């Protein structure tokens, strides 16, 4: 999953976004502007000066909250991650005791996100493409979030009696393919059915 469902440019547009942003606390205002610009244009393409202007703050204020751009990028990824975790927890609650239903819900959610207006791919895959050093703090943030999501998959697979960690990795690759494919067209229902068919085939083979 990648879509913003709380504050942020990924879910808003036009003058309404600026008006909403102006009401946020200063740190959130900076992060909101960064979220919109980083996701739409890429992280390295967006300068600190652009974010400062979009957030309507001074440089002193900006650097007080985010001493380096890397600090801001990590905060941006953590914000996206927190939204995704909330969505996953909601699905887990909805499908308590039903791992197949949980995995089906995840697939449908991924399909819907990848067809949503303004979708520009997975923010974690995008960030990893821009930061090639696996030891870099941004890549570590990406790795940590992906490990969490793989753990969610492994947990649900375990409830289905599938304990081989390679199966979770296969589902992760299926998820990544859906995110990359998102800009290429197709309906969310078609994509959901494709994801479901692929995931079920992987799990059926593992069982």
ZIFENGI-V985979 format. One record per run of one state. SS is the DSSP state (H for helix, E for strand, L for the rest). FROM is the first residue (numbers start at 1). LEN is the number of residues. If there is no record, write none. Layout:
BEGIN
ss=<SS & SS>
from=<FROM & FROM>
len=<LEN & LEN>
END
This chain:
BEGIN
ss=<L & H & L & H & L & H & L & H & L & H & L & H & L & H & L & H & L & H & L & H & L & H & L>
from=<1 & 9 & 12 & 15 & 23 & 26 & 42 & 48 & 56 & 59 & 66 & 69 & 95 & 99 & 115 & 123 & 131 & 137 & 160 & 165 & 185 & 188 & 207>
len=<8 & 3 & 3 & 8 & 3 & 16 & 6 & 8 & 3 & 7 & 3 & 26 & 4 & 16 & 8 & 8 & 6 & 23 & 5 & 20 & 3 & 19 & 1>
END
